[in-house]
Amino acid sequence: MSSNSKLDLIGVISPLCLLKCKSVLTGMKSGHVLEVLLQDSGVVEKLVKIIERSQDQVMESKMEKDLYRICIKKGSKT
């Protein structure tokens, strides 16, 4: 899946991962895709739950070698 932006959060601790991801998503245009790279499975679970409760959408979530790759489509601002 192609993305408009990439956010590398490998090695970043839990609360900062979520805050940085939210900050980048807030600045994106509707329909754009953010690719997020993470290592912590706990953060992945929390991030997916947060996205599912928002206007944004998880397009893809998979593990590759020792990292997780999540693609998030920015939802419309209603």
mmCIF file of the N, C-alpha and C atoms, coordinates in Angstrom:
data_MODEL
# 
_entry.id   MODEL 
# 
loop_
_atom_site.group_PDB 
_atom_site.id 
_atom_site.type_symbol 
_atom_site.label_atom_id 
_atom_site.label_alt_id 
_atom_site.label_comp_id 
_atom_site.label_asym_id 
_atom_site.label_entity_id 
_atom_site.label_seq_id 
_atom_site.pdbx_PDB_ins_code 
_atom_site.Cartn_x 
_atom_site.Cartn_y 
_atom_site.Cartn_z 
_atom_site.occupancy 
_atom_site.B_iso_or_equiv 
_atom_site.pdbx_formal_charge 
_atom_site.auth_seq_id 
_atom_site.auth_comp_id 
_atom_site.auth_asym_id 
_atom_site.auth_atom_id 
_atom_site.pdbx_PDB_model_num 
ATOM 1   N N  . MET A 1 1  ? 0.853   -1.178 0.000  1.00 0.00 ? 1  MET A N  1 
ATOM 2   C CA . MET A 1 1  ? 0.000   0.000  0.000  1.00 0.00 ? 1  MET A CA 1 
ATOM 3   C C  . MET A 1 1  ? 0.892   1.232  0.000  1.00 0.00 ? 1  MET A C  1 
ATOM 4   N N  . SER A 1 2  ? 0.585   2.187  -0.854 1.00 0.00 ? 2  SER A N  1 
ATOM 5   C CA . SER A 1 2  ? 1.379   3.414  -0.879 1.00 0.00 ? 2  SER A CA 1 
ATOM 6   C C  . SER A 1 2  ? 0.842   4.401  0.149  1.00 0.00 ? 2  SER A C  1 
ATOM 7   N N  . SER A 1 3  ? 1.756   5.187  0.705  1.00 0.00 ? 3  SER A N  1 
ATOM 8   C CA . SER A 1 3  ? 1.364   6.148  1.731  1.00 0.00 ? 3  SER A CA 1 
ATOM 9   C C  . SER A 1 3  ? 1.801   7.548  1.326  1.00 0.00 ? 3  SER A C  1 
ATOM 10  N N  . ASN A 1 4  ? 1.140   8.542  1.896  1.00 0.00 ? 4  ASN A N  1 
ATOM 11  C CA . ASN A 1 4  ? 1.507   9.930  1.666  1.00 0.00 ? 4  ASN A CA 1 
ATOM 12  C C  . ASN A 1 4  ? 2.585   10.378 2.645  1.00 0.00 ? 4  ASN A C  1 
ATOM 13  N N  . SER A 1 5  ? 2.595   9.775  3.834  1.00 0.00 ? 5  SER A N  1 
ATOM 14  C CA . SER A 1 5  ? 3.557   10.126 4.882  1.00 0.00 ? 5  SER A CA 1 
ATOM 15  C C  . SER A 1 5  ? 3.988   8.868  5.614  1.00 0.00 ? 5  SER A C  1 
ATOM 16  N N  . LYS A 1 6  ? 5.189   8.927  6.175  1.00 0.00 ? 6  LYS A N  1 
ATOM 17  C CA . LYS A 1 6  ? 5.712   7.800  6.947  1.00 0.00 ? 6  LYS A CA 1 
ATOM 18  C C  . LYS A 1 6  ? 6.156   8.322  8.307  1.00 0.00 ? 6  LYS A C  1 
ATOM 19  N N  . LEU A 1 7  ? 5.831   7.568  9.357  1.00 0.00 ? 7  LEU A N  1 
ATOM 20  C CA . LEU A 1 7  ? 6.197   7.937  10.719 1.00 0.00 ? 7  LEU A CA 1 
ATOM 21  C C  . LEU A 1 7  ? 6.927   6.761  11.356 1.00 0.00 ? 7  LEU A C  1 
ATOM 22  N N  . ASP A 1 8  ? 8.216   6.929  11.609 1.00 0.00 ? 8  ASP A N  1 
ATOM 23  C CA . ASP A 1 8  ? 9.039   5.881  12.205 1.00 0.00 ? 8  ASP A CA 1 
ATOM 24  C C  . ASP A 1 8  ? 9.057   6.068  13.718 1.00 0.00 ? 8  ASP A C  1 
ATOM 25  N N  . LEU A 1 9  ? 8.380   5.186  14.430 1.00 0.00 ? 9  LEU A N  1 
ATOM 26  C CA . LEU A 1 9  ? 8.312   5.250  15.886 1.00 0.00 ? 9  LEU A CA 1 
ATOM 27  C C  . LEU A 1 9  ? 9.047   4.082  16.541 1.00 0.00 ? 9  LEU A C  1 
ATOM 28  N N  . ILE A 1 10 ? 9.982   3.497  15.825 1.00 0.00 ? 10 ILE A N  1 
ATOM 29  C CA . ILE A 1 10 ? 10.771  2.390  16.354 1.00 0.00 ? 10 ILE A CA 1 
ATOM 30  C C  . ILE A 1 10 ? 11.649  2.917  17.485 1.00 0.00 ? 10 ILE A C  1 
ATOM 31  N N  . GLY A 1 11 ? 11.524  2.292  18.647 1.00 0.00 ? 11 GLY A N  1 
ATOM 32  C CA . GLY A 1 11 ? 12.305  2.689  19.806 1.00 0.00 ? 11 GLY A CA 1 
ATOM 33  C C  . GLY A 1 11 ? 11.693  3.805  20.635 1.00 0.00 ? 11 GLY A C  1 
ATOM 34  N N  . VAL A 1 12 ? 10.558  4.346  20.203 1.00 0.00 ? 12 VAL A N  1 
ATOM 35  C CA . VAL A 1 12 ? 9.883   5.417  20.943 1.00 0.00 ? 12 VAL A CA 1 
ATOM 36  C C  . VAL A 1 12 ? 8.945   4.772  21.962 1.00 0.00 ? 12 VAL A C  1 
ATOM 37  N N  . ILE A 1 13 ? 8.924   5.296  23.189 1.00 0.00 ? 13 ILE A N  1 
ATOM 38  C CA . ILE A 1 13 ? 8.112   4.698  24.246 1.00 0.00 ? 13 ILE A CA 1 
ATOM 39  C C  . ILE A 1 13 ? 6.621   4.985  24.059 1.00 0.00 ? 13 ILE A C  1 
ATOM 40  N N  . SER A 1 14 ? 5.811   4.172  24.695 1.00 0.00 ? 14 SER A N  1 
ATOM 41  C CA . SER A 1 14 ? 4.361   4.112  24.500 1.00 0.00 ? 14 SER A CA 1 
ATOM 42  C C  . SER A 1 14 ? 3.608   5.434  24.436 1.00 0.00 ? 14 SER A C  1 
ATOM 43  N N  . PRO A 1 15 ? 3.583   6.240  25.467 1.00 0.00 ? 15 PRO A N  1 
ATOM 44  C CA . PRO A 1 15 ? 2.728   7.429  25.364 1.00 0.00 ? 15 PRO A CA 1 
ATOM 45  C C  . PRO A 1 15 ? 3.162   8.369  24.240 1.00 0.00 ? 15 PRO A C  1 
ATOM 46  N N  . LEU A 1 16 ? 4.471   8.461  24.009 1.00 0.00 ? 16 LEU A N  1 
ATOM 47  C CA . LEU A 1 16 ? 4.961   9.350  22.955 1.00 0.00 ? 16 LEU A CA 1 
ATOM 48  C C  . LEU A 1 16 ? 4.568   8.851  21.571 1.00 0.00 ? 16 LEU A C  1 
ATOM 49  N N  . CYS A 1 17 ? 4.549   7.536  21.370 1.00 0.00 ? 17 CYS A N  1 
ATOM 50  C CA . CYS A 1 17 ? 4.123   6.971  20.083 1.00 0.00 ? 17 CYS A CA 1 
ATOM 51  C C  . CYS A 1 17 ? 2.714   7.427  19.738 1.00 0.00 ? 17 CYS A C  1 
ATOM 52  N N  . LEU A 1 18 ? 1.816   7.295  20.692 1.00 0.00 ? 18 LEU A N  1 
ATOM 53  C CA . LEU A 1 18 ? 0.415   7.646  20.462 1.00 0.00 ? 18 LEU A CA 1 
ATOM 54  C C  . LEU A 1 18 ? 0.259   9.140  20.218 1.00 0.00 ? 18 LEU A C  1 
ATOM 55  N N  . LEU A 1 19 ? 0.965   9.960  20.983 1.00 0.00 ? 19 LEU A N  1 
ATOM 56  C CA . LEU A 1 19 ? 0.879   11.409 20.816 1.00 0.00 ? 19 LEU A CA 1 
ATOM 57  C C  . LEU A 1 19 ? 1.442   11.868 19.476 1.00 0.00 ? 19 LEU A C  1 
ATOM 58  N N  . LYS A 1 20 ? 2.574   11.310 19.076 1.00 0.00 ? 20 LYS A N  1 
ATOM 59  C CA . LYS A 1 20 ? 3.182   11.689 17.802 1.00 0.00 ? 20 LYS A CA 1 
ATOM 60  C C  . LYS A 1 20 ? 2.298   11.275 16.632 1.00 0.00 ? 20 LYS A C  1 
ATOM 61  N N  . CYS A 1 21 ? 1.737   10.083 16.708 1.00 0.00 ? 21 CYS A N  1 
ATOM 62  C CA . CYS A 1 21 ? 0.857   9.602  15.645 1.00 0.00 ? 21 CYS A CA 1 
ATOM 63  C C  . CYS A 1 21 ? -0.370  10.501 15.523 1.00 0.00 ? 21 CYS A C  1 
ATOM 64  N N  . LYS A 1 22 ? -0.993  10.825 16.632 1.00 0.00 ? 22 LYS A N  1 
ATOM 65  C CA . LYS A 1 22 ? -2.168  11.701 16.638 1.00 0.00 ? 22 LYS A CA 1 
ATOM 66  C C  . LYS A 1 22 ? -1.823  13.076 16.073 1.00 0.00 ? 22 LYS A C  1 
ATOM 67  N N  . SER A 1 23 ? -0.672  13.602 16.435 1.00 0.00 ? 23 SER A N  1 
ATOM 68  C CA . SER A 1 23 ? -0.237  14.910 15.961 1.00 0.00 ? 23 SER A CA 1 
ATOM 69  C C  . SER A 1 23 ? -0.067  14.927 14.442 1.00 0.00 ? 23 SER A C  1 
ATOM 70  N N  . VAL A 1 24 ? 0.566   13.896 13.898 1.00 0.00 ? 24 VAL A N  1 
ATOM 71  C CA . VAL A 1 24 ? 0.765   13.819 12.449 1.00 0.00 ? 24 VAL A CA 1 
ATOM 72  C C  . VAL A 1 24 ? -0.574  13.660 11.739 1.00 0.00 ? 24 VAL A C  1 
ATOM 73  N N  . LEU A 1 25 ? -1.444  12.790 12.243 1.00 0.00 ? 25 LEU A N  1 
ATOM 74  C CA . LEU A 1 25 ? -2.760  12.587 11.628 1.00 0.00 ? 25 LEU A CA 1 
ATOM 75  C C  . LEU A 1 25 ? -3.583  13.872 11.627 1.00 0.00 ? 25 LEU A C  1 
ATOM 76  N N  . THR A 1 26 ? -3.505  14.643 12.690 1.00 0.00 ? 26 THR A N  1 
ATOM 77  C CA . THR A 1 26 ? -4.262  15.886 12.789 1.00 0.00 ? 26 THR A CA 1 
ATOM 78  C C  . THR A 1 26 ? -3.871  16.855 11.675 1.00 0.00 ? 26 THR A C  1 
ATOM 79  N N  . GLY A 1 27 ? -2.611  16.861 11.297 1.00 0.00 ? 27 GLY A N  1 
ATOM 80  C CA . GLY A 1 27 ? -2.133  17.767 10.260 1.00 0.00 ? 27 GLY A CA 1 
ATOM 81  C C  . GLY A 1 27 ? -2.314  17.268 8.837  1.00 0.00 ? 27 GLY A C  1 
ATOM 82  N N  . MET A 1 28 ? -2.844  16.075 8.659  1.00 0.00 ? 28 MET A N  1 
ATOM 83  C CA . MET A 1 28 ? -2.999  15.508 7.318  1.00 0.00 ? 28 MET A CA 1 
ATOM 84  C C  . MET A 1 28 ? -4.350  15.851 6.705  1.00 0.00 ? 28 MET A C  1 
ATOM 85  N N  . LYS A 1 29 ? -4.411  15.760 5.367  1.00 0.00 ? 29 LYS A N  1 
ATOM 86  C CA . LYS A 1 29 ? -5.660  15.981 4.638  1.00 0.00 ? 29 LYS A CA 1 
ATOM 87  C C  . LYS A 1 29 ? -6.473  14.689 4.608  1.00 0.00 ? 29 LYS A C  1 
ATOM 88  N N  . SER A 1 30 ? -7.785  14.829 4.533  1.00 0.00 ? 30 SER A N  1 
ATOM 89  C CA . SER A 1 30 ? -8.682  13.667 4.435  1.00 0.00 ? 30 SER A CA 1 
ATOM 90  C C  . SER A 1 30 ? -8.301  12.810 3.233  1.00 0.00 ? 30 SER A C  1 
ATOM 91  N N  . GLY A 1 31 ? -8.313  11.501 3.441  1.00 0.00 ? 31 GLY A N  1 
ATOM 92  C CA . GLY A 1 31 ? -8.009  10.571 2.362  1.00 0.00 ? 31 GLY A CA 1 
ATOM 93  C C  . GLY A 1 31 ? -6.538  10.212 2.250  1.00 0.00 ? 31 GLY A C  1 
ATOM 94  N N  . HIS A 1 32 ? -5.664  10.989 2.883  1.00 0.00 ? 32 HIS A N  1 
ATOM 95  C CA . HIS A 1 32 ? -4.239  10.675 2.842  1.00 0.00 ? 32 HIS A CA 1 
ATOM 96  C C  . HIS A 1 32 ? -3.938  9.510  3.773  1.00 0.00 ? 32 HIS A C  1 
ATOM 97  N N  . VAL A 1 33 ? -2.856  8.797  3.474  1.00 0.00 ? 33 VAL A N  1 
ATOM 98  C CA . VAL A 1 33 ? -2.490  7.599  4.229  1.00 0.00 ? 33 VAL A CA 1 
ATOM 99  C C  . VAL A 1 33 ? -1.169  7.817  4.961  1.00 0.00 ? 33 VAL A C  1 
ATOM 100 N N  . LEU A 1 34 ? -1.167  7.478  6.237  1.00 0.00 ? 34 LEU A N  1 
ATOM 101 C CA . LEU A 1 34 ? 0.026   7.549  7.076  1.00 0.00 ? 34 LEU A CA 1 
ATOM 102 C C  . LEU A 1 34 ? 0.511   6.131  7.345  1.00 0.00 ? 34 LEU A C  1 
ATOM 103 N N  . GLU A 1 35 ? 1.770   5.876  7.044  1.00 0.00 ? 35 GLU A N  1 
ATOM 104 C CA . GLU A 1 35 ? 2.391   4.587  7.347  1.00 0.00 ? 35 GLU A CA 1 
ATOM 105 C C  . GLU A 1 35 ? 3.181   4.748  8.643  1.00 0.00 ? 35 GLU A C  1 
ATOM 106 N N  . VAL A 1 36 ? 2.864   3.928  9.643  1.00 0.00 ? 36 VAL A N  1 
ATOM 107 C CA . VAL A 1 36 ? 3.506   4.008  10.953 1.00 0.00 ? 36 VAL A CA 1 
ATOM 108 C C  . VAL A 1 36 ? 4.299   2.730  11.199 1.00 0.00 ? 36 VAL A C  1 
ATOM 109 N N  . LEU A 1 37 ? 5.550   2.885  11.622 1.00 0.00 ? 37 LEU A N  1 
ATOM 110 C CA . LEU A 1 37 ? 6.408   1.752  11.957 1.00 0.00 ? 37 LEU A CA 1 
ATOM 111 C C  . LEU A 1 37 ? 6.608   1.718  13.465 1.00 0.00 ? 37 LEU A C  1 
ATOM 112 N N  . LEU A 1 38 ? 6.338   0.561  14.077 1.00 0.00 ? 38 LEU A N  1 
ATOM 113 C CA . LEU A 1 38 ? 6.410   0.392  15.531 1.00 0.00 ? 38 LEU A CA 1 
ATOM 114 C C  . LEU A 1 38 ? 7.069   -0.933 15.876 1.00 0.00 ? 38 LEU A C  1 
ATOM 115 N N  . GLN A 1 39 ? 7.555   -1.052 17.115 1.00 0.00 ? 39 GLN A N  1 
ATOM 116 C CA . GLN A 1 39 ? 8.100   -2.324 17.598 1.00 0.00 ? 39 GLN A CA 1 
ATOM 117 C C  . GLN A 1 39 ? 7.270   -2.932 18.711 1.00 0.00 ? 39 GLN A C  1 
ATOM 118 N N  . ASP A 1 40 ? 6.591   -2.126 19.481 1.00 0.00 ? 40 ASP A N  1 
ATOM 119 C CA . ASP A 1 40 ? 5.883   -2.566 20.677 1.00 0.00 ? 40 ASP A CA 1 
ATOM 120 C C  . ASP A 1 40 ? 4.464   -3.025 20.331 1.00 0.00 ? 40 ASP A C  1 
ATOM 121 N N  . SER A 1 41 ? 4.182   -4.314 20.541 1.00 0.00 ? 41 SER A N  1 
ATOM 122 C CA . SER A 1 41 ? 2.854   -4.850 20.209 1.00 0.00 ? 41 SER A CA 1 
ATOM 123 C C  . SER A 1 41 ? 1.757   -4.211 21.058 1.00 0.00 ? 41 SER A C  1 
ATOM 124 N N  . GLY A 1 42 ? 2.080   -3.827 22.289 1.00 0.00 ? 42 GLY A N  1 
ATOM 125 C CA . GLY A 1 42 ? 1.100   -3.160 23.147 1.00 0.00 ? 42 GLY A CA 1 
ATOM 126 C C  . GLY A 1 42 ? 0.669   -1.822 22.580 1.00 0.00 ? 42 GLY A C  1 
ATOM 127 N N  . VAL A 1 43 ? 1.612   -1.076 22.034 1.00 0.00 ? 43 VAL A N  1 
ATOM 128 C CA . VAL A 1 43 ? 1.298   0.214  21.410 1.00 0.00 ? 43 VAL A CA 1 
ATOM 129 C C  . VAL A 1 43 ? 0.456   -0.006 20.158 1.00 0.00 ? 43 VAL A C  1 
ATOM 130 N N  . VAL A 1 44 ? 0.779   -1.051 19.404 1.00 0.00 ? 44 VAL A N  1 
ATOM 131 C CA . VAL A 1 44 ? 0.005   -1.361 18.199 1.00 0.00 ? 44 VAL A CA 1 
ATOM 132 C C  . VAL A 1 44 ? -1.456  -1.594 18.569 1.00 0.00 ? 44 VAL A C  1 
ATOM 133 N N  . GLU A 1 45 ? -1.704  -2.396 19.597 1.00 0.00 ? 45 GLU A N  1 
ATOM 134 C CA . GLU A 1 45 ? -3.079  -2.681 20.031 1.00 0.00 ? 45 GLU A CA 1 
ATOM 135 C C  . GLU A 1 45 ? -3.805  -1.409 20.450 1.00 0.00 ? 45 GLU A C  1 
ATOM 136 N N  . LYS A 1 46 ? -3.137  -0.569 21.238 1.00 0.00 ? 46 LYS A N  1 
ATOM 137 C CA . LYS A 1 46 ? -3.748  0.685  21.688 1.00 0.00 ? 46 LYS A CA 1 
ATOM 138 C C  . LYS A 1 46 ? -4.035  1.609  20.517 1.00 0.00 ? 46 LYS A C  1 
ATOM 139 N N  . LEU A 1 47 ? -3.081  1.720  19.601 1.00 0.00 ? 47 LEU A N  1 
ATOM 140 C CA . LEU A 1 47 ? -3.252  2.606  18.450 1.00 0.00 ? 47 LEU A CA 1 
ATOM 141 C C  . LEU A 1 47 ? -4.418  2.155  17.579 1.00 0.00 ? 47 LEU A C  1 
ATOM 142 N N  . VAL A 1 48 ? -4.517  0.865  17.317 1.00 0.00 ? 48 VAL A N  1 
ATOM 143 C CA . VAL A 1 48 ? -5.620  0.337  16.506 1.00 0.00 ? 48 VAL A CA 1 
ATOM 144 C C  . VAL A 1 48 ? -6.961  0.623  17.178 1.00 0.00 ? 48 VAL A C  1 
ATOM 145 N N  . LYS A 1 49 ? -7.052  0.445  18.487 1.00 0.00 ? 49 LYS A N  1 
ATOM 146 C CA . LYS A 1 49 ? -8.302  0.733  19.210 1.00 0.00 ? 49 LYS A CA 1 
ATOM 147 C C  . LYS A 1 49 ? -8.670  2.210  19.111 1.00 0.00 ? 49 LYS A C  1 
ATOM 148 N N  . ILE A 1 50 ? -7.681  3.080  19.251 1.00 0.00 ? 50 ILE A N  1 
ATOM 149 C CA . ILE A 1 50 ? -7.932  4.522  19.152 1.00 0.00 ? 50 ILE A CA 1 
ATOM 150 C C  . ILE A 1 50 ? -8.416  4.887  17.751 1.00 0.00 ? 50 ILE A C  1 
ATOM 151 N N  . ILE A 1 51 ? -7.760  4.343  16.738 1.00 0.00 ? 51 ILE A N  1 
ATOM 152 C CA . ILE A 1 51 ? -8.136  4.641  15.348 1.00 0.00 ? 51 ILE A CA 1 
ATOM 153 C C  . ILE A 1 51 ? -9.542  4.132  15.059 1.00 0.00 ? 51 ILE A C  1 
ATOM 154 N N  . GLU A 1 52 ? -9.886  2.955  15.549 1.00 0.00 ? 52 GLU A N  1 
ATOM 155 C CA . GLU A 1 52 ? -11.220 2.387  15.304 1.00 0.00 ? 52 GLU A CA 1 
ATOM 156 C C  . GLU A 1 52 ? -12.332 3.251  15.891 1.00 0.00 ? 52 GLU A C  1 
ATOM 157 N N  . ARG A 1 53 ? -12.031 4.036  16.927 1.00 0.00 ? 53 ARG A N  1 
ATOM 158 C CA . ARG A 1 53 ? -13.030 4.911  17.545 1.00 0.00 ? 53 ARG A CA 1 
ATOM 159 C C  . ARG A 1 53 ? -13.023 6.322  16.948 1.00 0.00 ? 53 ARG A C  1 
ATOM 160 N N  . SER A 1 54 ? -12.233 6.532  15.928 1.00 0.00 ? 54 SER A N  1 
ATOM 161 C CA . SER A 1 54 ? -12.123 7.861  15.325 1.00 0.00 ? 54 SER A CA 1 
ATOM 162 C C  . SER A 1 54 ? -12.704 7.847  13.906 1.00 0.00 ? 54 SER A C  1 
ATOM 163 N N  . GLN A 1 55 ? -12.570 8.958  13.217 1.00 0.00 ? 55 GLN A N  1 
ATOM 164 C CA . GLN A 1 55 ? -12.994 9.057  11.820 1.00 0.00 ? 55 GLN A CA 1 
ATOM 165 C C  . GLN A 1 55 ? -11.974 8.405  10.883 1.00 0.00 ? 55 GLN A C  1 
ATOM 166 N N  . ASP A 1 56 ? -10.780 8.105  11.411 1.00 0.00 ? 56 ASP A N  1 
ATOM 167 C CA . ASP A 1 56 ? -9.716  7.515  10.607 1.00 0.00 ? 56 ASP A CA 1 
ATOM 168 C C  . ASP A 1 56 ? -9.928  6.005  10.478 1.00 0.00 ? 56 ASP A C  1 
ATOM 169 N N  . GLN A 1 57 ? -9.165  5.383  9.572  1.00 0.00 ? 57 GLN A N  1 
ATOM 170 C CA . GLN A 1 57 ? -9.375  3.958  9.289  1.00 0.00 ? 57 GLN A CA 1 
ATOM 171 C C  . GLN A 1 57 ? -8.037  3.234  9.150  1.00 0.00 ? 57 GLN A C  1 
ATOM 172 N N  . VAL A 1 58 ? -7.914  2.087  9.825  1.00 0.00 ? 58 VAL A N  1 
ATOM 173 C CA . VAL A 1 58 ? -6.733  1.242  9.652  1.00 0.00 ? 58 VAL A CA 1 
ATOM 174 C C  . VAL A 1 58 ? -6.913  0.488  8.338  1.00 0.00 ? 58 VAL A C  1 
ATOM 175 N N  . MET A 1 59 ? -6.038  0.772  7.386  1.00 0.00 ? 59 MET A N  1 
ATOM 176 C CA . MET A 1 59 ? -6.117  0.135  6.072  1.00 0.00 ? 59 MET A CA 1 
ATOM 177 C C  . MET A 1 59 ? -5.339  -1.185 6.043  1.00 0.00 ? 59 MET A C  1 
ATOM 178 N N  . GLU A 1 60 ? -4.271  -1.235 6.838  1.00 0.00 ? 60 GLU A N  1 
ATOM 179 C CA . GLU A 1 60 ? -3.407  -2.413 6.843  1.00 0.00 ? 60 GLU A CA 1 
ATOM 180 C C  . GLU A 1 60 ? -2.636  -2.446 8.157  1.00 0.00 ? 60 GLU A C  1 
ATOM 181 N N  . SER A 1 61 ? -2.481  -3.622 8.702  1.00 0.00 ? 61 SER A N  1 
ATOM 182 C CA . SER A 1 61 ? -1.688  -3.800 9.918  1.00 0.00 ? 61 SER A CA 1 
ATOM 183 C C  . SER A 1 61 ? -1.007  -5.155 9.821  1.00 0.00 ? 61 SER A C  1 
ATOM 184 N N  . LYS A 1 62 ? 0.324   -5.144 9.768  1.00 0.00 ? 62 LYS A N  1 
ATOM 185 C CA . LYS A 1 62 ? 1.021   -6.421 9.655  1.00 0.00 ? 62 LYS A CA 1 
ATOM 186 C C  . LYS A 1 62 ? 2.386   -6.346 10.316 1.00 0.00 ? 62 LYS A C  1 
ATOM 187 N N  . MET A 1 63 ? 2.899   -7.518 10.654 1.00 0.00 ? 63 MET A N  1 
ATOM 188 C CA . MET A 1 63 ? 4.224   -7.618 11.255 1.00 0.00 ? 63 MET A CA 1 
ATOM 189 C C  . MET A 1 63 ? 5.209   -8.025 10.174 1.00 0.00 ? 63 MET A C  1 
ATOM 190 N N  . GLU A 1 64 ? 6.331   -7.323 10.122 1.00 0.00 ? 64 GLU A N  1 
ATOM 191 C CA . GLU A 1 64 ? 7.399   -7.630 9.168  1.00 0.00 ? 64 GLU A CA 1 
ATOM 192 C C  . GLU A 1 64 ? 8.703   -7.735 9.943  1.00 0.00 ? 64 GLU A C  1 
ATOM 193 N N  . LYS A 1 65 ? 9.301   -8.889 9.947  1.00 0.00 ? 65 LYS A N  1 
ATOM 194 C CA . LYS A 1 65 ? 10.521  -9.153 10.711 1.00 0.00 ? 65 LYS A CA 1 
ATOM 195 C C  . LYS A 1 65 ? 10.297  -8.796 12.172 1.00 0.00 ? 65 LYS A C  1 
ATOM 196 N N  . ASP A 1 66 ? 10.947  -7.751 12.662 1.00 0.00 ? 66 ASP A N  1 
ATOM 197 C CA . ASP A 1 66 ? 10.817  -7.398 14.081 1.00 0.00 ? 66 ASP A CA 1 
ATOM 198 C C  . ASP A 1 66 ? 10.074  -6.084 14.287 1.00 0.00 ? 66 ASP A C  1 
ATOM 199 N N  . LEU A 1 67 ? 9.241   -5.693 13.305 1.00 0.00 ? 67 LEU A N  1 
ATOM 200 C CA . LEU A 1 67 ? 8.482   -4.453 13.454 1.00 0.00 ? 67 LEU A CA 1 
ATOM 201 C C  . LEU A 1 67 ? 7.072   -4.594 12.915 1.00 0.00 ? 67 LEU A C  1 
ATOM 202 N N  . TYR A 1 68 ? 6.221   -3.691 13.358 1.00 0.00 ? 68 TYR A N  1 
ATOM 203 C CA . TYR A 1 68 ? 4.831   -3.641 12.903 1.00 0.00 ? 68 TYR A CA 1 
ATOM 204 C C  . TYR A 1 68 ? 4.675   -2.468 11.951 1.00 0.00 ? 68 TYR A C  1 
ATOM 205 N N  . ARG A 1 69 ? 3.915   -2.678 10.885 1.00 0.00 ? 69 ARG A N  1 
ATOM 206 C CA . ARG A 1 69 ? 3.633   -1.639 9.905  1.00 0.00 ? 69 ARG A CA 1 
ATOM 207 C C  . ARG A 1 69 ? 2.115   -1.440 9.878  1.00 0.00 ? 69 ARG A C  1 
ATOM 208 N N  . ILE A 1 70 ? 1.683   -0.224 10.167 1.00 0.00 ? 70 ILE A N  1 
ATOM 209 C CA . ILE A 1 70 ? 0.259   0.102  10.158 1.00 0.00 ? 70 ILE A CA 1 
ATOM 210 C C  . ILE A 1 70 ? 0.035   1.243  9.178  1.00 0.00 ? 70 ILE A C  1 
ATOM 211 N N  . CYS A 1 71 ? -0.924  1.083  8.284  1.00 0.00 ? 71 CYS A N  1 
ATOM 212 C CA . CYS A 1 71 ? -1.298  2.149  7.359  1.00 0.00 ? 71 CYS A CA 1 
ATOM 213 C C  . CYS A 1 71 ? -2.662  2.679  7.786  1.00 0.00 ? 71 CYS A C  1 
ATOM 214 N N  . ILE A 1 72 ? -2.717  3.986  8.025  1.00 0.00 ? 72 ILE A N  1 
ATOM 215 C CA . ILE A 1 72 ? -3.923  4.639  8.532  1.00 0.00 ? 72 ILE A CA 1 
ATOM 216 C C  . ILE A 1 72 ? -4.395  5.672  7.524  1.00 0.00 ? 72 ILE A C  1 
ATOM 217 N N  . LYS A 1 73 ? -5.651  5.554  7.113  1.00 0.00 ? 73 LYS A N  1 
ATOM 218 C CA . LYS A 1 73 ? -6.241  6.527  6.189  1.00 0.00 ? 73 LYS A CA 1 
ATOM 219 C C  . LYS A 1 73 ? -6.943  7.607  6.996  1.00 0.00 ? 73 LYS A C  1 
ATOM 220 N N  . LYS A 1 74 ? -6.572  8.851  6.736  1.00 0.00 ? 74 LYS A N  1 
ATOM 221 C CA . LYS A 1 74 ? -7.169  9.988  7.441  1.00 0.00 ? 74 LYS A CA 1 
ATOM 222 C C  . LYS A 1 74 ? -8.628  10.124 7.026  1.00 0.00 ? 74 LYS A C  1 
ATOM 223 N N  . GLY A 1 75 ? -9.511  10.162 8.008  1.00 0.00 ? 75 GLY A N  1 
ATOM 224 C CA . GLY A 1 75 ? -10.937 10.299 7.749  1.00 0.00 ? 75 GLY A CA 1 
ATOM 225 C C  . GLY A 1 75 ? -11.331 11.741 7.513  1.00 0.00 ? 75 GLY A C  1 
ATOM 226 N N  . SER A 1 76 ? -12.591 11.917 7.170  1.00 0.00 ? 76 SER A N  1 
ATOM 227 C CA . SER A 1 76 ? -13.091 13.276 6.940  1.00 0.00 ? 76 SER A CA 1 
ATOM 228 C C  . SER A 1 76 ? -13.368 13.952 8.269  1.00 0.00 ? 76 SER A C  1 
ATOM 229 N N  . LYS A 1 77 ? -13.220 15.252 8.268  1.00 0.00 ? 77 LYS A N  1 
ATOM 230 C CA . LYS A 1 77 ? -13.496 16.044 9.472  1.00 0.00 ? 77 LYS A CA 1 
ATOM 231 C C  . LYS A 1 77 ? -14.939 16.491 9.416  1.00 0.00 ? 77 LYS A C  1 
ATOM 232 N N  . THR A 1 78 ? -15.780 15.841 10.232 1.00 0.00 ? 78 THR A N  1 
ATOM 233 C CA . THR A 1 78 ? -17.203 16.189 10.215 1.00 0.00 ? 78 THR A CA 1 
ATOM 234 C C  . THR A 1 78 ? -17.584 16.973 11.427 1.00 0.00 ? 78 THR A C  1 
# 
